[in-house]
């Protein structure tokens, strides 16, 4: 073998050795493709609405797998459980519901689960009765839309934490810590909402929506709320209801009305047409999240984002002053 050939072969061998070394280092330092988000013995939890699931996931963290039966755009008043839903409920360690008849068509399913020894927690029903709205038109039933008041929802969060601690005392300290962080975020949201609503001209603090889901919001922030339909979307609005609300819009010179993500906009558009016939221009101020949050994986798909969107949309449309993209500037859509 010539000296020149030996030199070339030695160079190639050194390069191959270096390449193998680099590949070995890369293999050792490669990050896992998908981080583990729950422990191997995670509690299996089923929740009805996204708002309830958001509470439980924030408190439980990695110690639970949390499944919400109802996603974005789903009306809980009308929701009927599927066979798969019933199986998931029966397989769960804990079931969290809103209660107060929000999920009225699931009552039998919850009762059957409870009779089978399943822990079924109706969070809204842990609130003191004095805190619940029970207007005469609700026929003796409390208003179930308690999440519309961040202050009340904070009490519901504490009830969920207590249930989780009772079921899983080994992680009680973590549940307490996670709850404290979550409650601080809700308190910040409450402060934002209260200050934002005050910027609406007093004569225009009238919130007209598709159904009566914003009563707690109105009571909390001193804004008149009128729903075309009643507490449940099963109720129907009549001609007299439409005529009465048209007169209100014209009298108060309300600039905007609102549609909801889970309710048809048919009645809202009838209001707009009726006001126009009387010379009053009323616009659609935006779409509000009433009985369901936004799309999963988005800011509006969280409880904080849901209420932030609603507050920002309402205040801007009714003539108040509010940041264009909400509390943290993270609304995925311009509230205008």
C-alpha positions as CSV (number, residue, x, y, z in Angstrom):
1,X,0.0,0.0,0.0
2,X,1.4,3.4,-1.0
3,X,1.9,6.1,1.6
4,X,-0.6,8.4,-0.1
5,X,-3.3,5.7,-0.1
6,X,-2.7,4.9,3.6
7,X,-3.1,8.6,4.4
8,X,-6.5,8.8,2.6
9,X,-7.8,5.7,4.4
10,X,-6.7,7.0,7.8
11,X,-8.5,10.3,7.1
12,X,-11.8,8.5,6.2
13,X,-11.5,6.3,9.3
14,X,-11.1,9.3,11.5
15,X,-14.1,11.0,10.0
16,X,-16.3,7.9,10.5
17,X,-15.3,7.7,14.1
18,X,-16.2,11.4,14.7
19,X,-19.6,10.9,13.0
20,X,-20.4,7.9,15.2
21,X,-19.4,9.8,18.3
22,X,-21.7,12.7,17.4
23,X,-24.6,10.4,16.7
24,X,-24.1,8.7,20.1
25,X,-24.1,12.1,21.9
26,X,-27.3,13.2,20.0
27,X,-29.0,9.9,20.9
28,X,-28.2,10.4,24.6
29,X,-29.4,14.0,24.7
30,X,-32.6,13.7,22.5
31,X,-35.7,15.0,24.2
32,X,-38.7,12.8,24.7
33,X,-41.3,13.2,21.9
34,X,-44.3,13.8,24.2
35,X,-44.0,14.7,27.9
36,X,-46.1,12.7,30.4
37,X,-48.9,14.9,31.7
38,X,-50.5,12.5,34.2
39,X,-49.3,10.0,36.7
40,X,-49.8,6.3,36.1
41,X,-52.4,6.1,38.9
42,X,-54.2,9.3,37.9
43,X,-57.8,9.7,39.1
44,X,-60.4,9.3,36.3
45,X,-62.7,12.2,36.4
46,X,-65.7,13.0,34.1
47,X,-67.2,16.5,34.0
48,X,-70.3,17.6,32.2
49,X,-69.5,21.1,31.0
50,X,-66.2,22.7,29.9
51,X,-66.4,25.3,32.7
52,X,-66.6,22.5,35.3
53,X,-63.8,20.6,33.6
54,X,-61.6,23.7,33.6
55,X,-61.9,24.0,37.4
56,X,-61.0,20.3,38.0
57,X,-58.1,20.2,35.6
58,X,-56.6,23.3,37.1
59,X,-56.8,21.9,40.6
60,X,-55.9,18.3,39.9
61,X,-53.0,18.9,37.5
62,X,-51.1,15.7,36.7
63,X,-53.0,13.7,39.3
64,X,-56.2,13.2,37.2
65,X,-57.4,12.6,33.7
66,X,-60.3,14.9,33.1
67,X,-62.9,14.4,30.4
68,X,-65.6,16.9,29.6
69,X,-68.8,15.4,28.0
70,X,-69.9,18.7,26.4
71,X,-67.6,20.7,24.1
72,X,-67.8,24.1,22.4
73,X,-71.2,25.0,21.1
74,X,-73.1,22.4,23.0
75,X,-76.2,23.4,24.9
76,X,-76.3,21.6,28.3
77,X,-80.0,22.3,28.7
78,X,-80.8,20.0,25.8
79,X,-77.9,17.5,26.0
80,X,-78.8,13.8,26.2
81,X,-76.1,11.4,27.2
82,X,-74.9,8.8,24.7
83,X,-74.1,5.2,25.5
84,X,-70.4,6.2,25.5
85,X,-71.1,9.0,27.9
86,X,-72.9,6.7,30.3
87,X,-70.0,4.2,30.1
88,X,-67.5,6.9,30.9
89,X,-69.5,8.1,33.8
90,X,-69.7,4.5,35.2
91,X,-65.9,4.0,34.7
92,X,-65.0,7.3,36.4
93,X,-63.7,7.7,40.0
94,X,-65.5,11.0,40.4
95,X,-68.2,12.8,38.3
96,X,-68.5,16.6,38.6
97,X,-71.6,18.3,37.3
98,X,-72.9,21.9,37.5
99,X,-76.2,20.8,38.9
100,X,-79.2,23.1,39.6
101,X,-80.9,21.3,36.7
102,X,-78.6,22.7,34.1
103,X,-78.0,19.2,32.7
104,X,-81.7,18.4,33.2
105,X,-81.9,15.5,30.6
106,X,-79.0,13.7,32.4
107,X,-80.7,13.5,35.9
108,X,-81.5,9.8,35.6
109,X,-78.0,9.0,34.5
110,X,-76.5,10.8,37.5
111,X,-79.0,9.1,39.8
112,X,-78.1,5.7,38.4
113,X,-74.4,6.4,38.9
114,X,-74.9,7.5,42.4
115,X,-77.0,4.4,43.2
116,X,-74.1,2.3,41.9
117,X,-71.8,3.9,44.5
118,X,-70.2,6.5,42.2
119,X,-69.2,9.9,43.6
120,X,-71.3,12.4,41.8
121,X,-70.7,16.1,42.9
122,X,-73.1,18.8,41.8
123,X,-70.9,21.8,42.3
124,X,-73.5,24.5,41.9
125,X,-75.6,23.0,44.6
126,X,-72.8,23.5,47.2
127,X,-73.5,27.3,47.1
128,X,-75.7,28.8,49.8
129,X,-79.3,29.1,48.7
130,X,-79.3,32.8,49.6
131,X,-76.6,33.3,46.9
132,X,-78.8,31.8,44.1
133,X,-81.1,33.7,41.9
134,X,-84.7,32.4,41.9
135,X,-86.9,34.9,40.0
136,X,-90.6,34.2,39.9
137,X,-90.5,33.3,36.2
138,X,-88.1,30.4,36.9
139,X,-91.0,28.6,38.6
140,X,-89.2,27.9,41.8
141,X,-86.0,26.6,40.2
142,X,-82.7,28.4,40.9
143,X,-80.8,29.9,38.0
144,X,-78.1,27.4,37.2
145,X,-75.7,29.8,35.3
146,X,-73.6,30.5,38.4
147,X,-70.3,30.6,36.5
148,X,-71.4,34.0,35.1
149,X,-70.3,35.5,38.5
150,X,-66.6,35.0,39.0
151,X,-67.1,35.6,42.7
152,X,-69.6,32.8,43.0
153,X,-67.5,30.6,40.7
154,X,-64.6,31.0,43.2
155,X,-66.8,29.3,45.9
156,X,-67.5,26.5,43.4
157,X,-63.8,26.1,42.9
158,X,-63.2,25.7,46.6
159,X,-66.0,23.0,46.7
160,X,-64.3,21.1,43.9
161,X,-61.0,21.3,45.8
162,X,-62.5,19.9,48.9
163,X,-64.0,17.0,47.0
164,X,-60.7,16.2,45.4
165,X,-58.9,16.4,48.8
166,X,-61.4,14.0,50.3
167,X,-61.0,11.5,47.5
168,X,-57.2,11.8,47.3
169,X,-55.8,13.1,50.6
170,X,-52.2,12.2,49.6
171,X,-52.1,15.2,47.2
172,X,-54.1,17.6,49.4
173,X,-51.2,20.1,49.6
174,X,-50.8,20.3,45.8
175,X,-54.6,20.7,45.4
176,X,-54.5,23.6,47.9
177,X,-51.5,25.3,46.0
178,X,-53.1,24.8,42.6
179,X,-56.4,26.2,43.9
180,X,-54.7,29.3,45.3
181,X,-53.2,30.1,41.9
182,X,-56.4,29.5,40.1
183,X,-58.4,31.7,42.5
184,X,-56.0,34.5,42.1
185,X,-56.6,34.5,38.3
186,X,-60.4,34.5,38.9
187,X,-60.1,37.4,41.3
188,X,-58.1,39.4,38.7
189,X,-60.8,38.6,36.2
190,X,-63.5,39.8,38.6
191,X,-61.7,43.1,39.1
192,X,-61.3,43.6,35.4
193,X,-65.0,43.0,34.7
194,X,-66.2,45.3,37.5
195,X,-64.0,48.2,36.3
196,X,-64.8,47.6,32.6
197,X,-68.6,47.7,33.0
198,X,-68.4,51.0,34.9
199,X,-67.1,52.6,31.7
200,X,-70.4,51.9,29.9
201,X,-72.6,55.0,29.9
202,X,-75.2,54.3,32.6
203,X,-78.2,54.7,30.3
204,X,-76.8,52.0,28.0
205,X,-76.1,49.3,30.6
206,X,-78.7,47.0,29.2
207,X,-77.6,43.5,28.1
208,X,-80.0,41.8,25.7
209,X,-79.2,38.2,24.9
210,X,-80.8,35.1,23.4
211,X,-81.8,33.5,26.7
212,X,-81.6,34.3,30.4
213,X,-78.1,33.1,31.1
214,X,-76.5,36.3,32.2
215,X,-78.5,37.1,35.4
216,X,-75.6,36.5,37.8
217,X,-73.4,38.6,35.6
218,X,-75.9,41.5,35.7
219,X,-76.4,41.2,39.4
220,X,-72.6,41.2,40.1
221,X,-71.8,44.2,37.9
222,X,-75.0,46.2,38.1
223,X,-76.1,45.9,34.5
224,X,-79.7,45.2,33.4
225,X,-80.0,41.8,31.7
226,X,-82.9,40.8,29.5
227,X,-83.1,37.3,27.8
228,X,-85.5,36.7,25.0
229,X,-86.0,33.1,26.1
230,X,-86.2,32.0,29.7
231,X,-83.7,30.3,31.9
232,X,-83.7,27.2,29.7
233,X,-83.3,27.2,25.9
234,X,-86.2,24.8,25.9
235,X,-88.6,27.7,26.4
236,X,-89.9,29.6,23.4
237,X,-90.1,33.4,22.9
238,X,-93.5,34.7,21.8
239,X,-94.5,37.6,19.6
240,X,-95.3,39.7,22.7
241,X,-91.8,39.0,24.1
242,X,-90.2,40.3,20.9
243,X,-92.5,43.4,20.9
244,X,-91.7,44.2,24.5
245,X,-88.0,44.0,24.0
246,X,-88.2,46.1,20.8
247,X,-89.9,48.8,22.8
248,X,-87.1,48.6,25.4
249,X,-84.4,48.9,22.8
250,X,-86.0,52.0,21.3
251,X,-86.8,53.6,24.6
252,X,-83.3,53.1,26.1
253,X,-81.5,53.7,22.7
254,X,-79.6,50.5,23.3
255,X,-76.9,50.3,20.6
256,X,-76.3,46.5,20.4
257,X,-77.8,43.1,21.3
258,X,-75.9,39.8,21.5
259,X,-76.1,36.3,20.1
260,X,-74.9,33.3,21.9
261,X,-72.6,30.5,20.8
262,X,-75.1,27.8,21.8
263,X,-78.4,29.4,20.8
264,X,-80.0,30.2,17.4
265,X,-79.8,33.9,16.5
266,X,-83.3,33.9,15.0
267,X,-84.9,35.9,17.8
268,X,-82.1,38.3,18.1
269,X,-82.4,39.2,14.4
270,X,-86.2,39.7,14.9
271,X,-85.4,42.3,17.5
272,X,-83.1,44.1,15.2
273,X,-85.7,44.2,12.4
274,X,-88.4,45.3,14.9
275,X,-86.2,48.2,16.1
276,X,-85.3,49.2,12.6
277,X,-89.0,49.4,11.7
278,X,-89.3,52.0,14.5
279,X,-86.4,54.0,13.3
280,X,-83.8,52.6,15.8
281,X,-80.6,51.1,14.5
282,X,-79.4,48.2,16.7
283,X,-76.4,46.1,15.7
284,X,-75.2,42.7,16.8
285,X,-72.5,43.4,19.4
286,X,-70.9,40.1,19.0
287,X,-71.2,36.4,20.0
288,X,-71.1,35.6,23.7
289,X,-70.2,32.3,25.4
290,X,-73.1,31.5,27.6
291,X,-73.6,27.7,28.3
292,X,-70.3,26.6,26.8
293,X,-66.8,27.9,26.4
294,X,-64.9,28.4,23.2
295,X,-63.0,25.9,21.2
296,X,-60.7,23.6,23.1
297,X,-57.1,24.6,23.0
298,X,-57.8,28.4,22.6
299,X,-57.8,31.1,25.3
300,X,-61.6,31.3,25.0
301,X,-61.7,27.6,25.6
302,X,-60.8,28.3,29.3
303,X,-63.0,29.8,32.0
304,X,-60.9,32.9,32.3
305,X,-60.8,33.4,28.5
306,X,-64.6,32.8,28.2
307,X,-65.5,35.5,30.7
308,X,-62.7,37.8,29.4
309,X,-64.2,37.5,25.9
310,X,-67.7,38.2,27.2
311,X,-66.8,41.2,29.2
312,X,-64.6,42.8,26.5
313,X,-67.3,42.2,23.8
314,X,-70.2,43.5,25.9
315,X,-68.4,46.6,27.2
316,X,-67.1,47.7,23.8
317,X,-70.4,47.1,22.0
318,X,-72.3,49.1,24.6
319,X,-70.0,52.1,24.4
320,X,-67.5,51.5,27.2
321,X,-63.8,51.6,27.2
322,X,-61.9,48.3,27.3
323,X,-58.6,46.9,25.9
324,X,-59.0,45.8,22.4
325,X,-57.8,42.2,23.1
326,X,-59.0,41.8,26.6
327,X,-57.6,41.5,30.1
328,X,-54.2,40.1,29.1
329,X,-54.2,41.1,25.4
330,X,-54.7,37.4,24.5
331,X,-58.1,37.2,23.0
332,X,-57.8,35.2,19.8
333,X,-60.3,37.4,18.0
334,X,-60.8,41.1,18.1
335,X,-63.8,41.7,20.4
336,X,-64.9,44.5,18.0
